[in-house]
Amino acid sequence: MRIQVRRTGGFAGIERHAAVDTAGRPDAPDWHTLAERALAAGRGTPPLGVPDGFAYEITVDGRTVYCADPRLSDEQRELIRRVLKEGA
Protein backbone atom coordinates (compact mmCIF):
# COMPACT_ATOMS: atom_id res chain seq x y z
CA MET A 1 0.00 0.00 0.00
CA ARG A 2 1.32 3.45 -0.92
CA ILE A 3 0.16 6.25 1.37
CA GLN A 4 0.78 9.86 0.39
CA VAL A 5 0.07 13.06 2.30
CA ARG A 6 0.21 16.59 0.95
CA ARG A 7 -0.10 19.48 3.39
CA THR A 8 -0.77 23.04 2.23
CA GLY A 9 -1.60 26.31 3.92
CA GLY A 10 -0.49 27.42 7.33
CA PHE A 11 0.90 30.79 8.29
CA ALA A 12 3.90 30.57 5.93
CA GLY A 13 2.03 28.75 3.14
CA ILE A 14 4.77 26.14 2.77
CA GLU A 15 3.69 22.91 1.10
CA ARG A 16 4.95 19.59 2.42
CA HIS A 17 4.60 16.17 0.79
CA ALA A 18 5.65 12.71 1.93
CA ALA A 19 4.83 9.09 1.12
CA VAL A 20 5.20 5.72 2.79
CA ASP A 21 5.15 2.35 1.05
CA THR A 22 4.00 -0.31 3.49
CA ALA A 23 5.19 -3.28 1.39
CA GLY A 24 7.43 -5.51 3.48
CA ARG A 25 6.96 -3.52 6.68
CA PRO A 26 6.26 -5.61 9.79
CA ASP A 27 3.72 -2.98 10.90
CA ALA A 28 1.90 -2.92 7.54
CA PRO A 29 -1.45 -4.16 8.97
CA ASP A 30 -1.49 -1.23 11.42
CA TRP A 31 -0.81 1.23 8.60
CA HIS A 32 -3.57 -0.34 6.46
CA THR A 33 -6.15 -0.10 9.23
CA LEU A 34 -5.22 3.49 10.01
CA ALA A 35 -5.27 4.47 6.32
CA GLU A 36 -8.70 2.93 5.72
CA ARG A 37 -10.16 4.73 8.73
CA ALA A 38 -8.59 8.03 7.64
CA LEU A 39 -10.05 7.63 4.15
CA ALA A 40 -13.49 6.83 5.52
CA ALA A 41 -13.53 10.12 7.44
CA GLY A 42 -12.35 12.20 4.44
CA ARG A 43 -14.21 14.23 1.86
CA GLY A 44 -14.25 14.00 -1.92
CA THR A 45 -13.60 17.74 -2.28
CA PRO A 46 -11.37 20.09 -0.29
CA PRO A 47 -13.27 21.47 2.72
CA LEU A 48 -13.16 25.06 3.86
CA GLY A 49 -10.49 25.45 6.46
CA VAL A 50 -9.64 28.23 8.88
CA PRO A 51 -7.29 31.17 8.29
CA ASP A 52 -3.66 30.02 8.53
CA GLY A 53 -4.80 26.42 9.07
CA PHE A 54 -3.48 23.41 7.21
CA ALA A 55 -5.35 21.54 4.48
CA TYR A 56 -4.48 17.94 3.65
CA GLU A 57 -4.76 15.63 0.68
CA ILE A 58 -4.47 11.96 1.61
CA THR A 59 -3.99 9.44 -1.20
CA VAL A 60 -3.94 5.70 -0.60
CA ASP A 61 -3.32 3.49 -3.62
CA GLY A 62 -4.82 6.09 -5.96
CA ARG A 63 -7.85 6.98 -3.84
CA THR A 64 -7.76 10.60 -2.62
CA VAL A 65 -9.68 12.36 0.14
CA TYR A 66 -9.35 15.82 1.64
CA CYS A 67 -9.49 17.20 5.17
CA ALA A 68 -8.48 20.36 7.01
CA ASP A 69 -7.65 21.67 10.45
CA PRO A 70 -9.29 21.85 12.90
CA ARG A 71 -11.75 19.15 11.77
CA LEU A 72 -9.45 16.14 11.48
CA SER A 73 -10.50 12.76 12.79
CA ASP A 74 -8.13 11.10 15.24
CA GLU A 75 -7.17 8.60 12.53
CA GLN A 76 -6.45 11.34 9.98
CA ARG A 77 -4.33 13.25 12.49
CA GLU A 78 -2.32 10.12 13.37
CA LEU A 79 -1.84 9.05 9.75
CA ILE A 80 -0.72 12.53 8.72
CA ARG A 81 1.73 12.69 11.63
CA ARG A 82 3.20 9.28 10.83
CA VAL A 83 3.53 9.82 7.08
CA LEU A 84 5.05 13.29 7.33
CA LYS A 85 7.51 12.00 9.95
CA GLU A 86 8.54 8.78 8.19
CA GLY A 87 7.89 9.59 4.54
CA ALA A 88 10.47 10.71 2.06
C-alpha positions in Angstrom: 0.0 0.0 0.0 1.3 3.4 -0.9 0.2 6.3 1.4 0.8 9.9 0.4 0.1 13.1 2.3 0.2 16.6 0.9 -0.1 19.5 3.4 -0.8 23.0 2.2 -1.6 26.3 3.9 -0.5 27.4 7.3 0.9 30.8 8.3 3.9 30.6 5.9 2.0 28.8 3.1 4.8 26.1 2.8 3.7 22.9 1.1 5.0 19.6 2.4 4.6 16.2 0.8 5.6 12.7 1.9 4.8 9.1 1.1 5.2 5.7 2.8 5.1 2.4 1.0 4.0 -0.3 3.5 5.2 -3.3 1.4 7.4 -5.5 3.5 7.0 -3.5 6.7 6.3 -5.6 9.8 3.7 -3.0 10.9 1.9 -2.9 7.5 -1.4 -4.2 9.0 -1.5 -1.2 11.4 -0.8 1.2 8.6 -3.6 -0.3 6.5 -6.2 -0.1 9.2 -5.2 3.5 10.0 -5.3 4.5 6.3 -8.7 2.9 5.7 -10.2 4.7 8.7 -8.6 8.0 7.6 -10.1 7.6 4.1 -13.5 6.8 5.5 -13.5 10.1 7.4 -12.3 12.2 4.4 -14.2 14.2 1.9 -14.3 14.0 -1.9 -13.6 17.7 -2.3 -11.4 20.1 -0.3 -13.3 21.5 2.7 -13.2 25.1 3.9 -10.5 25.5 6.5 -9.6 28.2 8.9 -7.3 31.2 8.3 -3.7 30.0 8.5 -4.8 26.4 9.1 -3.5 23.4 7.2 -5.4 21.5 4.5 -4.5 17.9 3.6 -4.8 15.6 0.7 -4.5 12.0 1.6 -4.0 9.4 -1.2 -3.9 5.7 -0.6 -3.3 3.5 -3.6 -4.8 6.1 -6.0 -7.9 7.0 -3.8 -7.8 10.6 -2.6 -9.7 12.4 0.1 -9.4 15.8 1.6 -9.5 17.2 5.2 -8.5 20.4 7.0 -7.6 21.7 10.4 -9.3 21.8 12.9 -11.7 19.1 11.8 -9.4 16.1 11.5 -10.5 12.8 12.8 -8.1 11.1 15.2 -7.2 8.6 12.5 -6.4 11.3 10.0 -4.3 13.3 12.5 -2.3 10.1 13.4 -1.8 9.0 9.7 -0.7 12.5 8.7 1.7 12.7 11.6 3.2 9.3 10.8 3.5 9.8 7.1 5.1 13.3 7.3 7.5 12.0 10.0 8.5 8.8 8.2 7.9 9.6 4.5 10.5 10.7 2.1 
